[in-house]
């Protein structure tokens, strides 16, 4: 009998600034190399979602964010990995970004988001964001 893997909860930040959205390209050493994503990471222990996201953005990009609102989650399965990707609209509180994990970032207007090769779990979130905020 095979067991169903548990769901890993992952937060991600849709960072908005001056009419553009921050998009991060995964490095070659990460799972799903060179795919684009909204940055974020795994919820640890009993950490709340907002604390997780603020910690992850500080670890990955070296900046502080303010959380504006939570958007609907996307559940996705990568082979044996089950994710709940939990997006939040955010704004920057500090502005000097350091690429500590990603290969590059882009600031794109909403109508150009679909031009990137997004990680599969992020695609429904990109679509929802465009439909809701365009």
TATAHU-V642325 format. One record per helix or strand. SS is the DSSP state (A for helix, B for strand). FROM is the first residue (numbers start at 1). TO is the last residue. If there is no record, write none. Layout:
ss:from:to
SS:FROM:TO
SS:FROM:TO
//
This chain:
ss:from:to
B:7:17
B:20:25
B:36:37
B:40:42
A:49:61
B:65:70
B:74:78
B:81:92
B:104:108
A:110:115
B:118:118
A:120:133
//
